[in-house]
Amino acid sequence: MARWAAARARVPAAAKDPLESSRWMGVTVNRPPDEVAPAGHLPEPLARVDAEVRMNRAPGDRGTEIYARPREHRAGADGVLARLRGEDPRTEIRTALRETKSLLETGDVLRSDEEIATTRPTLPGKVLDMALGRASEGGRL
């Protein structure tokens, strides 16, 4: 019983850390820093978002680490409401980092060629379509 009560009392990690929305998000790109940002110009996907960006050499000379975080910090209820409305700046930054990595490593932003759809408009199919529509917003970097 005590174990169940302790598990129910746990708070999600995002709610524990009020600075969650201002943390750095990063990707490692298999390119040297001078190819990532020639003459200090950011790649197009990162240049179009309002974010602080920093770059470091990856350990072992394995490319470049690119980090970004929102300039504007939204905490508490404002941050939750922004996420629910689809206006979370972290989502835009995650997408920009993913597109930057793809652009620098392959020369193009890779997207799925095939539209995934079910054969009948069932409830699970609608849930799947909704999940696939939002999949590009989150996920691992």
Buried (B, 14 or more C-beta within 10 A) or exposed (E): EEEEEEEEEEEEEEEEEEEBBBEBBBBBBEBEBEEBBEEEEBBEBBEEBEBEBEBEEBEEEEBBBBBBBBEEBBEEEEBBEBBEEEEBBBBBBBBBBBBBBBBBBEEEBEEEEEEEEEEEEEEEEEEBBEEEEEEBBEEEB
